[in-house]
């Protein structure tokens, strides 16, 4: 059985955080900014995280479990609720 190899093109474009989320740069943010609005150019600076619709495909390409931004927010809310119930 051959080894499972992670997709090198995807790995060059993303960063996997410690919690398993995928961070990436926004598209259309490299050049030709003069015809874009200032608000659009500023929004390109924000860190972007992969959404839940893409995570199944990314997990298959990278052969590892990943978490979406929505899952992280839901888990944080569940932890806060558990802490408030204990107190």
C-alpha positions in Angstrom: 0.0 0.0 0.0 1.6 3.4 -1.0 1.9 6.2 1.5 -0.7 8.9 1.6 0.9 12.2 0.6 -0.4 15.6 1.5 -1.2 18.1 -1.2 1.9 20.3 -1.5 0.2 23.0 -3.5 -2.3 23.5 -0.8 0.3 23.4 2.0 2.1 26.3 0.4 -1.0 28.5 0.4 -2.3 27.8 3.9 -1.2 27.6 7.5 -2.7 25.1 9.9 -3.1 26.5 13.4 -2.4 24.6 16.6 -6.1 24.0 17.0 -6.5 22.6 13.5 -8.0 25.6 11.8 -6.9 26.6 8.3 -5.7 30.2 7.9 -5.1 31.7 4.4 -4.6 35.0 2.6 -7.5 36.6 0.8 -7.6 36.3 -3.0 -7.3 39.5 -5.2 -5.1 41.2 -2.6 -1.7 41.1 -4.3 -1.7 43.8 -7.0 -4.0 46.0 -9.1 -5.3 47.7 -6.0 -5.8 51.2 -7.6 -9.3 50.3 -8.9 -10.4 48.8 -5.7 -12.1 50.7 -2.9 -10.2 51.5 0.3 -12.6 49.4 2.3 -11.9 46.4 0.0 -8.2 46.8 0.3 -8.4 47.0 4.1 -10.5 43.9 4.2 -7.9 41.9 2.5 -5.6 42.4 5.5 -7.9 40.5 7.8 -6.9 36.9 8.5 -9.2 34.5 6.8 -10.1 31.0 8.1 -11.6 28.2 6.1 -15.3 27.6 6.5 -17.0 24.3 7.2 -18.0 23.8 3.6 -14.4 23.5 2.5 -13.1 21.4 5.4 -14.1 18.0 4.1 -12.2 18.6 0.9 -9.1 20.1 2.7 -9.1 17.1 5.1 -9.1 14.7 2.2 -6.2 16.6 0.5 -4.1 16.7 3.6 -5.0 13.3 5.1 -5.6 14.8 8.6 -8.6 15.9 10.7 -9.2 19.7 10.6 -11.6 22.1 12.3 -13.6 24.9 10.8 -14.1 28.4 12.2 -17.7 27.5 13.0 -16.7 24.4 15.0 -14.2 26.4 17.0 -16.7 29.1 17.9 -19.3 26.4 18.8 -16.8 24.6 21.0 -15.8 27.9 22.8 -19.4 28.7 23.5 -20.0 25.2 24.9 -16.9 25.5 27.1 -18.2 28.9 28.4 -21.6 27.5 29.1 -20.1 24.6 31.0 -18.0 26.9 33.1 -21.0 29.2 33.9 -23.1 26.1 34.8 -20.4 24.9 37.2 -20.0 28.2 38.9 
